[in-house]
Amino acid sequence: MNIKEAVGSRHFPPQCVFIAIYNLETEELSIPRGNQTVNEGDELFLVATTENIKKAADFLTAKHKH
């Protein structure tokens, strides 16, 4: 999934912002843009309230597609 798809989902909290993505394999930190893909195992840096972070984490780690 890419950033645009994630934030465009009705299940992703609109008050949550992607700040950075860290790829463990390449050890690269990037500032995410709309078409950047989020890969399994990436570390995501988000800014939101505690409630919205939980909603975002639930969405991003869901086993099924939203």
Phi, psi and omega in degrees: 000147176256173184300316182300317179295318181297306184288341178278349180286141178291347180269351179265129183295128182292343180267024180240133184238133172284127180256317181203159174232129177249121179267115183295325182293314183267350184057037180250138175256131179228154174269116188288144174236172187309317184268359180291135181275139172263120182258152176303133180095346177294145173264127183252139176249117184237154174238126179185174173290164179304315181299316182287329175297317179298315179298317180295316179297317178300317179296312185289338181254004180298141179283337182253159178284142176268000000 
